[in-house]
Amino acid sequence: MAERRVDIAIIGAGVVGLATALALAPTGLRIALFDAQPKPSTRPKGRTLNEWDRRVTALTPESIRFLQSLGVWPSIEDNGRGGAYTDMFVWDSEGTGQVHFTAADLNIDSLGTIVESSLTLQALISATETAANLSINWGTRLESMDIEADGIRFTTSSGDAFIADMTIGADGGRSKSRELAGMRTREWRYGQNAIVATVRVEPHHSRACWQAFLPSGPLALLPLADDDMCSIVWSVDDALSEQWIQADPNEFVDGLNRALSGRGPRVVEVSERQTFPLIQCHAVDYSKGRFVLVGDAAHSIHPLAGQGINLGLSDARILGGEILRAYQRGADWRSPQVFSRYERQRKGDNLGMMATMQAFKWGFGSKNPALTIMRNLGLSSVDALPFAKRWFMRQAVGAK
Ligand SMILES: Cc1cc2nc3c(=O)[nH]c(=O)nc-3n(C[C@H](O)[C@H](O)[C@H](O)COP(=O)(O)OP(=O)(O)OC[C@H]3O[C@@H](n4cnc5c(N)ncnc54)[C@H](O)[C@@H]3O)c2cc1C
């Protein structure tokens, strides 16, 4: 079988794979993306309860700046479907501790924007299709892969064989490319699922994210562009999630209102619901030879408040920037030094976020009264101490 040569192959054309390709486009190198799924539909969307995408992300200002630099943010914004939020309320359902952040405290217009994942994906696909040196092979699954000294050899479900100078694994949490590369991971299940749905609220969401920490896990209400629509991410134990998915819609709405205990807007209607398992998984190393991991393939985390994608976009920005700089200097852009600079910058952030999620799960999952007092004191002192609150807020908006 004749081998086809590309400079960079990216396995997975999800948000992170596409953003990485666009960050690398200025090199002029030939970059080919491969995705197992067919090209997603570009059908325009409506605004009724069931027409909003149930999978949303809270894009931080840092992620938005990156999408602006790639030239894709205007087409996301022009859709008028992004919910920019100015406030964030976080409280402990079992006690009195609470934190309230506002964009004004940081002298910025918004703390972030809730965007449907499909919208971000579409904008990235359109931009990728217009770049002369980028190509996407839809419906093409990675089948085999060998890491060799001078590049990566791989075959796909289309029956073609390729050799790439370097390959990026962006094929999500169950990454086949990571498995074929024989890269080790540390993985732990929470024994929980996240329930995602769109809800209609009354009187309105006030452009705020509302987040309750319940003993069973966090519940986030994320404001969409229409002021009576929110997306929910509710993490619950496996057995409970089955019960909530089967529950009658009115019963589910009552459950949500009990969980919110009158501290957020009132939920009046819910869309169809969807669940996904919460698995925390981190690759021990991010690269092997000329093969590098980004996004969920490197680290899947608890999507607390829809933050999942921001870490992946930061991976794309840093890896793209390091390769581009090496390329422009005339240095070897596929060298282990370039990849270890990327790994050094990203691993700390990714592990830090994962440890925070684990601490939340441990701290808020406990019924120990001493721990309840500690976490209430903790949340209240974050709210009372300007420097602590500012630090917390800067983490939430993705600033250093
Ligand atoms: C059902 C579900 C709901 C979610 N909801 C939320 C949410 O509400 N909020 C939130 O923050 N996060 C959510 N997440 C997590 C979030 O979607 C991920 O953090 C984010 O999508 C990671 O982006 P990625 O590009 O790294 O991976 P993905 O989006 O997983 O993209 C990987 C791509 O690789 C392709 N691929 C896989 N295997 C192969 C192969 N062998 N060959 C070629 N291509 C392959 C896939 O088709 C896919 O397009 C959800 C995840 C799931 C599964």
The ligand as a MOL file (V3000), in Angstrom:
LIG
                    3D

  0  0  0     0  0            999 V3000
M  V30 BEGIN CTAB
M  V30 COUNTS 53 58 0 0 0
M  V30 BEGIN ATOM
M  V30 1 C -22.0320 13.2790 26.4790 0
M  V30 2 C -21.0400 14.3240 26.9520 0
M  V30 3 C -21.5070 15.5240 27.4760 0
M  V30 4 C -20.6210 16.4930 27.9150 0
M  V30 5 N -21.1260 17.6490 28.4370 0
M  V30 6 C -20.2760 18.5710 28.8870 0
M  V30 7 C -20.7650 19.7760 29.4380 0
M  V30 8 O -21.9770 20.0010 29.5400 0
M  V30 9 N -19.8550 20.7010 29.8510 0
M  V30 10 C -18.4970 20.4650 29.7510 0
M  V30 11 O -17.7020 21.3260 30.1160 0
M  V30 12 N -18.0110 19.3480 29.2460 0
M  V30 13 C -18.8630 18.4020 28.8220 0
M  V30 14 N -18.3480 17.2470 28.3330 0
M  V30 15 C -16.8900 17.1240 28.2190 0
M  V30 16 C -16.4230 17.9110 26.9840 0
M  V30 17 O -17.2670 17.5530 25.9020 0
M  V30 18 C -14.9690 17.5900 26.6740 0
M  V30 19 O -14.1550 18.1420 27.7170 0
M  V30 20 C -14.5240 18.1970 25.3550 0
M  V30 21 O -15.3970 17.8020 24.3260 0
M  V30 22 C -13.1120 17.7200 24.9980 0
M  V30 23 O -12.7800 18.1050 23.6890 0
M  V30 24 P -11.7910 17.2220 22.8190 0
M  V30 25 O -11.7490 17.9070 21.4810 0
M  V30 26 O -10.5250 16.9980 23.5720 0
M  V30 27 O -12.4610 15.7890 22.7050 0
M  V30 28 P -13.8640 15.3530 22.0060 0
M  V30 29 O -14.8430 16.4790 21.9890 0
M  V30 30 O -14.2340 14.0930 22.6960 0
M  V30 31 O -13.4230 15.0830 20.5060 0
M  V30 32 C -12.6940 13.9250 20.1310 0
M  V30 33 C -12.9230 13.6620 18.6480 0
M  V30 34 O -12.1190 12.5310 18.2770 0
M  V30 35 C -12.8690 11.6810 17.4350 0
M  V30 36 N -12.3370 10.3190 17.5760 0
M  V30 37 C -12.4520 9.4710 18.6140 0
M  V30 38 N -11.8260 8.3070 18.3540 0
M  V30 39 C -11.2840 8.4260 17.1350 0
M  V30 40 C -10.5080 7.5660 16.2900 0
M  V30 41 N -10.1460 6.3030 16.6670 0
M  V30 42 N -10.1180 8.0140 15.0730 0
M  V30 43 C -10.4600 9.2700 14.6380 0
M  V30 44 N -11.2120 10.1200 15.3970 0
M  V30 45 C -11.6070 9.7010 16.6210 0
M  V30 46 C -14.2980 11.8230 17.9170 0
M  V30 47 O -15.2280 11.5110 16.8780 0
M  V30 48 C -14.3700 13.3020 18.3210 0
M  V30 49 O -14.8440 14.1310 17.2720 0
M  V30 50 C -19.2020 16.2650 27.8710 0
M  V30 51 C -18.7270 15.0570 27.3630 0
M  V30 52 C -19.6150 14.0820 26.9040 0
M  V30 53 C -19.0630 12.7810 26.3590 0
M  V30 END ATOM
M  V30 BEGIN BOND
M  V30 1 1 1 2
M  V30 2 1 2 3
M  V30 3 2 2 52
M  V30 4 2 3 4
M  V30 5 1 4 5
M  V30 6 1 4 50
M  V30 7 2 5 6
M  V30 8 1 6 7
M  V30 9 1 6 13
M  V30 10 2 7 8
M  V30 11 1 7 9
M  V30 12 1 9 10
M  V30 13 2 10 11
M  V30 14 1 10 12
M  V30 15 2 12 13
M  V30 16 1 13 14
M  V30 17 1 14 15
M  V30 18 1 14 50
M  V30 19 1 15 16
M  V30 20 1 16 17
M  V30 21 1 16 18
M  V30 22 1 18 19
M  V30 23 1 18 20
M  V30 24 1 20 21
M  V30 25 1 20 22
M  V30 26 1 22 23
M  V30 27 1 23 24
M  V30 28 2 24 25
M  V30 29 1 24 26
M  V30 30 1 24 27
M  V30 31 1 27 28
M  V30 32 2 28 29
M  V30 33 1 28 30
M  V30 34 1 28 31
M  V30 35 1 31 32
M  V30 36 1 32 33
M  V30 37 1 33 34
M  V30 38 1 33 48
M  V30 39 1 34 35
M  V30 40 1 35 36
M  V30 41 1 35 46
M  V30 42 1 36 37
M  V30 43 1 36 45
M  V30 44 2 37 38
M  V30 45 1 38 39
M  V30 46 1 39 40
M  V30 47 2 39 45
M  V30 48 1 40 41
M  V30 49 2 40 42
M  V30 50 1 42 43
M  V30 51 2 43 44
M  V30 52 1 44 45
M  V30 53 1 46 47
M  V30 54 1 46 48
M  V30 55 1 48 49
M  V30 56 2 50 51
M  V30 57 1 51 52
M  V30 58 1 52 53
M  V30 END BOND
M  V30 END CTAB
M  END
